[in-house]
């Protein structure tokens, strides 16, 4: 008997896998990649955690294009506090997993969700909406091992694939029982609750809203919005200025069709500016970027942006560029 696990790398999803593996179920852990994870590639870390929990395999399912096109901007059940369409997102992920059951010769799906842990997507009524979106109201193929004893029995339990007595009855936002189990199993490496989805982050959500108010949103913008200081210039151009070496390296590694990069003739941030920028915005963008560099305030610098050379002096202080921040304090 096989199951697919929706896997986030968090402690709850690790415990869900171990719970059913200990009952003799073979589990393939799936990370549904919508793109709004953190700023680092954690594929190897997730694989390691899934294997530690007892999964026999781990795979990343990349659905970024479809997610942006069909879910992100028109969620049937709206958003949470920020830009997070959690109910629609979870329903979508389960639907994807259900469609993959035949491919993996699996019979049901498990998830680390805990009843009442998250206010938007893990209430009883929200879980029912998720099941409806996943076309699972009648089939009942989604098992939540962490809270199963507090919920209606699912097909895996009814048919005896899973022993309900060995499932758990955890609810709410407390973590004591999960942490005690982690200690029992000797686990120290796991993601904190919430999974790190950037759509729940207030600042990233503000950048999302500012971006779609001024530009068309494409899949490449997911990564662009993760890094740097973001400025909106008077003629409409977006300027992104690296904040540190890690930021600079990340911006430099981006594959983007919308931006032109430029480096400064002094030690300073790697920067991107909209390809369709006016000369006026390019000059201002170079001036802002230069202000964050190691500069001589009285010197004029030549900066190459695309096929143009602009000559600028830095602002006297870093306070002046603040008026162009895309997100105001």
GUKEBA-509946 format. One record per residue (C-alpha): residue number from 1; residue in one letter; x, y, z. Coordinates in nm, 2 decimals, decimal comma, padded with zeros to 4 digits. Layout:
<pts>
{pt NUM a {X Y Z}}
...
</pts>
This chain:
<pts>
{pt 1 x {00,00 00,00 00,00}}
{pt 2 x {00,13 00,34 -00,10}}
{pt 3 x {00,04 00,70 -00,01}}
{pt 4 x {00,15 01,04 -00,13}}
{pt 5 x {00,24 01,30 00,13}}
{pt 6 x {00,21 01,67 00,07}}
{pt 7 x {00,54 01,76 00,23}}
{pt 8 x {00,65 02,11 00,35}}
{pt 9 x {00,96 02,00 00,55}}
{pt 10 x {00,79 02,11 00,87}}
{pt 11 x {00,77 01,89 01,18}}
{pt 12 x {00,40 01,82 01,14}}
{pt 13 x {00,45 01,68 00,79}}
{pt 14 x {00,75 01,47 00,91}}
{pt 15 x {00,54 01,33 01,19}}
{pt 16 x {00,25 01,25 00,96}}
{pt 17 x {00,48 01,05 00,73}}
{pt 18 x {00,63 00,86 01,02}}
{pt 19 x {00,29 00,78 01,17}}
{pt 20 x {00,17 00,60 00,85}}
{pt 21 x {00,51 00,45 00,76}}
{pt 22 x {00,51 00,29 01,10}}
{pt 23 x {00,19 00,12 01,00}}
{pt 24 x {00,35 -00,03 00,69}}
{pt 25 x {00,26 00,22 00,43}}
{pt 26 x {00,51 00,32 00,17}}
{pt 27 x {00,52 00,70 00,13}}
{pt 28 x {00,63 00,92 -00,15}}
{pt 29 x {00,68 01,28 -00,03}}
{pt 30 x {00,58 01,55 -00,28}}
{pt 31 x {00,68 01,92 -00,24}}
{pt 32 x {00,43 02,12 -00,45}}
{pt 33 x {00,64 02,41 -00,57}}
{pt 34 x {00,43 02,72 -00,62}}
{pt 35 x {00,74 02,95 -00,61}}
{pt 36 x {00,68 03,15 -00,29}}
{pt 37 x {00,92 02,96 -00,07}}
{pt 38 x {01,22 03,14 00,08}}
{pt 39 x {01,52 03,28 -00,09}}
{pt 40 x {01,73 02,97 -00,07}}
{pt 41 x {01,71 02,64 -00,26}}
{pt 42 x {01,61 02,39 00,00}}
{pt 43 x {01,54 02,09 -00,22}}
{pt 44 x {01,82 01,88 -00,06}}
{pt 45 x {01,71 01,98 00,29}}
{pt 46 x {01,35 01,88 00,22}}
{pt 47 x {01,46 01,55 00,07}}
{pt 48 x {01,68 01,48 00,37}}
{pt 49 x {01,39 01,55 00,61}}
{pt 50 x {01,15 01,34 00,42}}
{pt 51 x {01,39 01,04 00,42}}
{pt 52 x {01,45 01,09 00,80}}
{pt 53 x {01,07 01,07 00,85}}
{pt 54 x {01,06 00,74 00,66}}
{pt 55 x {00,95 00,83 00,31}}
{pt 56 x {01,08 00,60 00,04}}
{pt 57 x {01,11 00,89 -00,22}}
{pt 58 x {01,09 01,26 -00,25}}
{pt 59 x {01,00 01,47 -00,55}}
{pt 60 x {00,94 01,84 -00,63}}
{pt 61 x {00,63 01,91 -00,85}}
{pt 62 x {00,68 02,25 -01,02}}
{pt 63 x {00,34 02,41 -01,07}}
{pt 64 x {00,44 02,78 -01,07}}
{pt 65 x {00,30 02,87 -01,41}}
{pt 66 x {-00,04 02,72 -01,35}}
{pt 67 x {-00,06 02,85 -00,99}}
{pt 68 x {00,01 03,21 -01,10}}
{pt 69 x {-00,23 03,18 -01,39}}
{pt 70 x {-00,52 03,01 -01,21}}
{pt 71 x {-00,50 03,05 -00,84}}
{pt 72 x {-00,30 03,34 -00,71}}
{pt 73 x {-00,50 03,64 -00,84}}
{pt 74 x {-00,86 03,50 -00,83}}
{pt 75 x {-00,90 03,28 -00,53}}
{pt 76 x {-01,26 03,16 -00,48}}
{pt 77 x {-01,23 03,19 -00,10}}
{pt 78 x {-01,02 03,51 -00,09}}
{pt 79 x {-00,70 03,59 00,10}}
{pt 80 x {-00,58 03,57 00,46}}
{pt 81 x {-00,42 03,87 00,63}}
{pt 82 x {-00,17 03,92 00,35}}
{pt 83 x {-00,16 03,79 -00,01}}
{pt 84 x {-00,22 03,43 00,09}}
{pt 85 x {-00,51 03,24 -00,07}}
{pt 86 x {-00,46 02,96 00,17}}
{pt 87 x {-00,79 02,77 00,12}}
{pt 88 x {-00,76 02,78 -00,26}}
{pt 89 x {-00,39 02,70 -00,24}}
{pt 90 x {-00,44 02,39 -00,03}}
{pt 91 x {-00,73 02,27 -00,24}}
{pt 92 x {-00,52 02,31 -00,55}}
{pt 93 x {-00,23 02,12 -00,40}}
{pt 94 x {-00,45 01,83 -00,30}}
{pt 95 x {-00,61 01,83 -00,64}}
{pt 96 x {-00,27 01,80 -00,80}}
{pt 97 x {-00,18 01,52 -00,56}}
{pt 98 x {-00,50 01,33 -00,64}}
{pt 99 x {-00,43 01,35 -01,01}}
{pt 100 x {-00,09 01,20 -00,94}}
{pt 101 x {-00,22 00,90 -00,74}}
{pt 102 x {-00,22 00,67 -01,05}}
{pt 103 x {00,13 00,77 -01,16}}
{pt 104 x {00,27 00,66 -00,83}}
{pt 105 x {00,04 00,37 -00,78}}
{pt 106 x {-00,07 00,53 -00,46}}
{pt 107 x {-00,41 00,49 -00,29}}
{pt 108 x {-00,45 00,80 -00,07}}
{pt 109 x {-00,29 01,13 00,04}}
{pt 110 x {-00,16 01,23 00,38}}
{pt 111 x {-00,07 01,58 00,51}}
{pt 112 x {00,07 01,72 00,83}}
{pt 113 x {-00,21 01,97 00,88}}
{pt 114 x {-00,33 02,01 01,24}}
{pt 115 x {-00,69 02,10 01,31}}
{pt 116 x {-00,71 02,46 01,43}}
{pt 117 x {-00,34 02,53 01,39}}
{pt 118 x {-00,38 02,80 01,12}}
{pt 119 x {-00,68 03,03 01,14}}
{pt 120 x {-00,76 03,05 00,77}}
{pt 121 x {-00,71 02,70 00,62}}
{pt 122 x {-00,72 02,45 00,91}}
{pt 123 x {-01,06 02,52 01,07}}
{pt 124 x {-01,31 02,24 01,03}}
{pt 125 x {-01,52 02,44 00,79}}
{pt 126 x {-01,21 02,55 00,59}}
{pt 127 x {-01,09 02,19 00,57}}
{pt 128 x {-01,42 02,09 00,41}}
{pt 129 x {-01,39 02,37 00,16}}
{pt 130 x {-01,04 02,24 00,08}}
{pt 131 x {-01,18 01,89 00,02}}
{pt 132 x {-01,45 02,04 -00,20}}
{pt 133 x {-01,19 02,22 -00,42}}
{pt 134 x {-00,99 01,89 -00,43}}
{pt 135 x {-01,29 01,69 -00,54}}
{pt 136 x {-01,25 01,48 -00,24}}
{pt 137 x {-01,59 01,52 -00,05}}
{pt 138 x {-01,71 01,18 -00,16}}
{pt 139 x {-01,39 00,98 -00,20}}
{pt 140 x {-01,24 01,09 00,13}}
{pt 141 x {-00,88 01,01 00,02}}
{pt 142 x {-00,71 01,29 00,22}}
{pt 143 x {-00,59 01,17 00,56}}
{pt 144 x {-00,46 01,41 00,83}}
{pt 145 x {-00,28 01,17 01,07}}
{pt 146 x {-00,20 01,44 01,32}}
{pt 147 x {-00,57 01,52 01,40}}
{pt 148 x {-00,75 01,22 01,25}}
{pt 149 x {-00,91 01,10 01,57}}
{pt 150 x {-01,08 01,44 01,60}}
{pt 151 x {-01,22 01,42 01,25}}
{pt 152 x {-01,46 01,21 01,04}}
{pt 153 x {-01,31 00,88 00,94}}
{pt 154 x {-01,15 00,87 00,59}}
{pt 155 x {-01,15 00,60 00,33}}
{pt 156 x {-00,80 00,47 00,44}}
{pt 157 x {-00,94 00,42 00,79}}
{pt 158 x {-01,28 00,28 00,69}}
{pt 159 x {-01,12 00,03 00,45}}
{pt 160 x {-00,86 -00,08 00,71}}
{pt 161 x {-00,56 00,04 00,51}}
{pt 162 x {-00,48 00,25 00,82}}
{pt 163 x {-00,54 00,17 01,19}}
{pt 164 x {-00,73 00,46 01,33}}
{pt 165 x {-00,62 00,37 01,68}}
{pt 166 x {-00,26 00,46 01,58}}
{pt 167 x {-00,35 00,80 01,45}}
{pt 168 x {-00,33 01,12 01,66}}
{pt 169 x {-00,57 01,37 01,82}}
{pt 170 x {-00,36 01,69 01,82}}
{pt 171 x {-00,53 02,03 01,77}}
{pt 172 x {-00,47 02,40 01,81}}
{pt 173 x {-00,15 02,60 01,79}}
{pt 174 x {00,04 02,45 02,07}}
{pt 175 x {00,35 02,25 01,99}}
{pt 176 x {00,42 02,05 02,30}}
{pt 177 x {00,32 01,72 02,17}}
{pt 178 x {00,49 01,75 01,84}}
{pt 179 x {00,81 01,87 02,01}}
{pt 180 x {00,80 01,58 02,25}}
{pt 181 x {00,76 01,33 01,96}}
{pt 182 x {01,05 01,50 01,77}}
{pt 183 x {01,27 01,46 02,08}}
{pt 184 x {01,16 01,10 02,11}}
{pt 185 x {01,27 01,04 01,75}}
{pt 186 x {01,59 01,24 01,78}}
{pt 187 x {01,49 01,50 01,53}}
{pt 188 x {01,64 01,84 01,54}}
{pt 189 x {01,62 01,96 01,18}}
{pt 190 x {01,28 02,07 01,08}}
{pt 191 x {01,10 02,38 00,95}}
{pt 192 x {00,91 02,60 01,19}}
{pt 193 x {00,53 02,61 01,16}}
{pt 194 x {00,40 02,81 00,87}}
{pt 195 x {00,63 02,66 00,62}}
{pt 196 x {00,79 02,99 00,52}}
{pt 197 x {00,54 03,08 00,25}}
{pt 198 x {00,62 03,44 00,14}}
{pt 199 x {00,26 03,51 00,06}}
{pt 200 x {00,20 03,52 00,43}}
{pt 201 x {00,48 03,77 00,48}}
{pt 202 x {00,35 04,12 00,52}}
{pt 203 x {00,64 04,29 00,35}}
{pt 204 x {00,65 04,05 00,05}}
{pt 205 x {00,28 04,09 00,02}}
{pt 206 x {00,31 04,47 00,00}}
{pt 207 x {00,57 04,43 -00,27}}
{pt 208 x {00,33 04,20 -00,46}}
{pt 209 x {00,05 04,45 -00,44}}
{pt 210 x {00,28 04,74 -00,54}}
{pt 211 x {00,41 04,54 -00,84}}
{pt 212 x {00,07 04,44 -00,98}}
{pt 213 x {-00,05 04,79 -00,94}}
{pt 214 x {00,22 04,91 -01,18}}
{pt 215 x {00,33 04,61 -01,39}}
{pt 216 x {00,21 04,28 -01,53}}
{pt 217 x {00,30 04,00 -01,30}}
{pt 218 x {00,48 03,70 -01,45}}
{pt 219 x {00,64 03,39 -01,30}}
{pt 220 x {00,99 03,55 -01,32}}
{pt 221 x {00,87 03,83 -01,09}}
{pt 222 x {00,83 03,58 -00,80}}
{pt 223 x {01,21 03,57 -00,77}}
{pt 224 x {01,27 03,93 -00,85}}
{pt 225 x {01,05 04,04 -00,56}}
{pt 226 x {01,25 03,83 -00,31}}
{pt 227 x {01,56 04,04 -00,32}}
{pt 228 x {01,69 04,39 -00,27}}
{pt 229 x {01,56 04,73 -00,20}}
{pt 230 x {01,27 04,82 -00,44}}
{pt 231 x {01,22 05,17 -00,57}}
{pt 232 x {00,95 05,31 -00,80}}
{pt 233 x {01,09 05,60 -01,01}}
{pt 234 x {00,89 05,90 -01,14}}
{pt 235 x {00,85 05,78 -01,50}}
{pt 236 x {00,73 05,43 -01,38}}
{pt 237 x {01,05 05,23 -01,38}}
{pt 238 x {01,13 04,97 -01,11}}
{pt 239 x {01,47 04,99 -00,96}}
{pt 240 x {01,61 04,71 -00,74}}
{pt 241 x {01,93 04,76 -00,54}}
{pt 242 x {02,11 04,49 -00,36}}
{pt 243 x {02,14 04,52 00,02}}
{pt 244 x {02,44 04,29 00,08}}
{pt 245 x {02,67 04,03 -00,08}}
{pt 246 x {02,41 03,76 -00,07}}
{pt 247 x {02,15 03,99 -00,22}}
{pt 248 x {02,39 04,10 -00,49}}
{pt 249 x {02,47 03,74 -00,58}}
{pt 250 x {02,11 03,65 -00,59}}
{pt 251 x {02,01 03,94 -00,81}}
{pt 252 x {02,30 03,87 -01,05}}
{pt 253 x {02,19 03,51 -01,08}}
{pt 254 x {01,83 03,59 -01,18}}
{pt 255 x {01,72 03,52 -01,53}}
{pt 256 x {01,49 03,81 -01,62}}
{pt 257 x {01,36 03,95 -01,94}}
{pt 258 x {01,22 04,26 -01,78}}
{pt 259 x {01,53 04,42 -01,63}}
{pt 260 x {01,86 04,56 -01,73}}
{pt 261 x {02,15 04,51 -01,49}}
{pt 262 x {02,42 04,76 -01,40}}
{pt 263 x {02,73 04,75 -01,19}}
{pt 264 x {02,89 05,05 -01,03}}
{pt 265 x {03,25 05,17 -01,09}}
{pt 266 x {03,30 05,16 -00,72}}
{pt 267 x {03,23 04,89 -00,45}}
{pt 268 x {02,86 04,89 -00,42}}
{pt 269 x {02,53 04,71 -00,48}}
{pt 270 x {02,43 04,51 -00,79}}
{pt 271 x {02,13 04,67 -00,94}}
{pt 272 x {01,85 04,61 -01,18}}
{pt 273 x {01,62 04,86 -01,36}}
{pt 274 x {01,33 04,82 -01,59}}
{pt 275 x {01,44 04,77 -01,95}}
{pt 276 x {01,19 05,02 -02,08}}
{pt 277 x {01,32 05,30 -01,84}}
{pt 278 x {01,34 05,65 -01,96}}
{pt 279 x {01,68 05,82 -01,95}}
{pt 280 x {01,56 06,03 -01,67}}
{pt 281 x {01,47 05,72 -01,46}}
{pt 282 x {01,80 05,56 -01,55}}
{pt 283 x {01,99 05,86 -01,43}}
{pt 284 x {01,79 05,87 -01,10}}
{pt 285 x {01,83 05,49 -01,06}}
{pt 286 x {02,21 05,51 -01,10}}
{pt 287 x {02,22 05,80 -00,86}}
{pt 288 x {02,02 05,60 -00,60}}
{pt 289 x {02,24 05,29 -00,64}}
{pt 290 x {02,55 05,50 -00,62}}
{pt 291 x {02,43 05,65 -00,29}}
{pt 292 x {02,45 05,30 -00,13}}
{pt 293 x {02,80 05,24 -00,26}}
{pt 294 x {03,14 05,35 -00,12}}
{pt 295 x {03,15 05,68 -00,30}}
{pt 296 x {03,30 06,02 -00,30}}
{pt 297 x {03,01 06,25 -00,25}}
{pt 298 x {03,18 06,52 -00,46}}
{pt 299 x {03,26 06,31 -00,75}}
{pt 300 x {03,08 06,24 -01,07}}
{pt 301 x {03,06 05,88 -01,20}}
{pt 302 x {03,00 05,72 -01,53}}
{pt 303 x {02,76 05,42 -01,52}}
{pt 304 x {02,67 05,20 -01,81}}
{pt 305 x {02,30 05,09 -01,82}}
{pt 306 x {02,21 04,89 -02,13}}
{pt 307 x {02,34 05,09 -02,43}}
{pt 308 x {02,35 05,42 -02,24}}
{pt 309 x {02,61 05,59 -02,03}}
{pt 310 x {02,48 05,81 -01,75}}
{pt 311 x {02,69 06,05 -01,55}}
{pt 312 x {02,57 06,11 -01,19}}
{pt 313 x {02,68 06,21 -00,85}}
{pt 314 x {02,54 06,03 -00,54}}
{pt 315 x {02,29 06,19 -00,30}}
{pt 316 x {02,44 06,35 00,00}}
{pt 317 x {02,29 06,09 00,23}}
{pt 318 x {02,09 05,77 00,22}}
{pt 319 x {01,78 05,95 00,34}}
{pt 320 x {01,71 06,12 00,00}}
{pt 321 x {01,64 05,79 -00,19}}
{pt 322 x {01,38 05,70 00,06}}
{pt 323 x {01,11 05,90 -00,11}}
{pt 324 x {01,13 05,66 -00,40}}
{pt 325 x {01,08 05,34 -00,20}}
{pt 326 x {00,82 05,13 -00,37}}
{pt 327 x {00,69 05,04 -00,02}}
{pt 328 x {00,68 05,33 00,22}}
{pt 329 x {00,76 05,29 00,59}}
</pts>
